[in-house]
Amino acid sequence: MGNMEDLTVVRGDATSPQAKGQKIIAHVCNDLGGWGRGFVVAISRRWPEPERDYRAWHRERAHNDFGLGAVRLVRVRPDVRVANMIGQRGIRTGSKGPPIRYEAVEKCLWSVGDAALAEEASVHMPRIGCGLAGGRWERIEPLVRAALCGRGVPVTVYDLG
């Protein structure tokens, strides 16, 4: 697979990954069951399955692993899965700072890396955690590099533009 430098930033739409082979689109979700603002809107415009799965996962949370650091991979095409990563606590900035939880994002990224390695997939994402979650890319990029690039998983980050 790739090498340490395999983090490419392009202008474009992360819901339309430009790569051959298996692809995983990774994005950050909140732990409240809320879906309707930010990157998820673009996902839902393209495919109904990730939102449907996220809502069911949240609804059944008493009986499953839904919570910070958990990931669900939802197949939307034969060659594309969407990784719903629970990486933010709530949806508002409060006394504990912005909703982003870097430790949870890191745990999610390692899980996504395991899945990507298992199926030789590349990973595609917007600047995860940096929109509504209020995170800083300077803190997230090293997590992406360690959990994905450093293990040979090629990553493409999409900037709308």
C-alpha positions in Angstrom: 0.0 0.0 0.0 1.1 3.6 0.6 3.8 5.3 2.6 4.0 7.9 5.4 3.4 10.7 3.0 0.2 9.3 1.6 -2.1 12.1 2.8 -3.3 14.1 -0.2 -5.4 17.3 0.0 -7.5 18.0 -3.0 -10.3 20.4 -3.9 -13.5 18.5 -4.3 -16.4 16.6 -2.7 -15.6 13.9 -0.2 -18.9 12.2 -1.1 -17.4 11.6 -4.5 -14.0 9.9 -3.8 -11.6 10.0 -6.6 -9.8 6.6 -6.4 -9.8 3.1 -7.7 -10.7 0.1 -5.6 -12.4 0.0 -2.2 -13.0 3.4 -0.5 -14.1 4.4 2.9 -15.6 7.9 3.5 -14.9 8.9 7.1 -16.7 11.6 9.0 -17.5 12.6 12.5 -20.9 12.3 14.1 -22.2 13.5 17.5 -23.3 11.3 20.4 -26.8 12.8 20.6 -28.4 11.1 17.6 -28.5 14.4 15.8 -28.0 14.3 12.0 -28.9 17.2 9.8 -26.2 19.8 9.7 -22.7 19.9 8.2 -21.1 17.1 6.1 -23.9 14.6 6.9 -26.2 16.7 4.7 -24.0 16.0 1.7 -24.0 12.3 2.6 -27.7 12.1 2.9 -28.2 13.8 -0.4 -26.3 11.0 -2.0 -27.3 8.0 0.0 -30.0 7.3 2.6 -28.3 4.3 4.3 -25.7 6.1 6.5 -28.3 8.3 8.2 -30.8 5.5 8.5 -28.1 3.3 10.1 -26.9 6.1 12.4 -30.4 6.8 13.7 -31.2 3.1 14.3 -27.8 2.7 16.0 -28.6 5.6 18.3 -32.2 4.4 18.9 -30.9 1.0 20.0 -28.0 2.3 22.0 -29.0 0.6 25.2 -28.1 -2.7 23.4 -25.1 -1.8 21.3 -21.7 0.1 21.3 -23.1 3.5 20.3 -21.0 6.1 22.0 -17.8 8.1 21.8 -15.1 6.3 19.9 -17.5 3.8 18.2 -17.7 3.4 14.4 -20.2 1.9 12.0 -19.3 1.2 8.4 -22.3 1.4 6.1 -22.0 0.1 2.6 -23.5 2.5 0.0 -22.0 1.1 -3.2 -20.1 -2.1 -4.0 -16.9 -0.2 -3.7 -17.8 2.5 -1.1 -18.5 2.4 2.7 -19.3 5.4 4.9 -17.7 5.4 8.3 -20.0 7.0 10.9 -17.5 7.9 13.6 -18.8 9.1 17.0 -16.2 11.8 17.8 -18.1 14.7 19.3 -19.9 15.0 22.6 -23.2 16.9 22.0 -23.5 19.7 19.4 -22.7 22.9 21.3 -19.6 24.6 22.6 -19.9 24.7 26.4 -17.8 24.9 29.5 -15.8 21.9 28.3 -15.0 23.6 25.1 -16.1 22.6 21.6 -17.9 19.3 21.0 -14.9 17.6 19.4 -13.4 14.8 21.5 -9.9 14.1 20.1 -9.5 10.8 22.0 -12.7 9.5 20.5 -11.7 10.6 17.0 -8.4 8.9 17.4 -10.0 5.6 18.5 -12.4 5.8 15.5 -9.6 6.4 13.1 -7.7 3.3 14.3 -10.9 1.3 13.8 -11.3 2.7 10.3 -7.6 1.9 9.7 -8.2 -1.7 10.6 -11.1 -1.9 8.2 -9.2 -0.2 5.4 -6.2 -2.5 5.8 -8.5 -5.6 5.9 -10.1 -4.7 2.5 -7.2 -2.7 1.0 -9.3 0.4 0.9 -8.3 4.1 0.7 -9.9 6.6 3.1 -11.5 9.8 2.0 -12.7 12.6 4.3 -13.4 16.3 4.6 -11.3 18.0 7.4 -13.1 15.9 9.9 -14.0 17.4 13.3 -13.2 20.9 12.1 -16.7 22.1 11.1 -19.6 22.0 13.6 -17.5 19.9 16.1 -15.1 22.9 16.5 -11.9 20.9 16.3 -8.6 22.1 14.9 -7.0 20.4 11.9 -3.5 20.9 13.5 -4.7 18.4 16.2 -6.6 16.1 13.9 -4.0 15.7 11.1 -1.4 13.9 13.3 -4.1 11.5 14.4 -5.0 10.7 10.8 -1.3 10.3 10.0 -0.7 7.9 12.9 -3.9 5.8 12.6 -4.0 5.6 8.8 -1.1 7.0 6.8 1.5 5.5 9.2 0.0 2.1 8.6 0.0 2.3 4.9 -3.5 3.5 4.3 -3.8 6.1 1.5 -5.9 9.1 2.7 -7.4 11.9 0.6 -8.7 15.0 2.4 -11.2 17.1 0.4 -11.6 20.9 0.7 -14.7 22.3 -0.9 -13.6 24.9 -3.2 
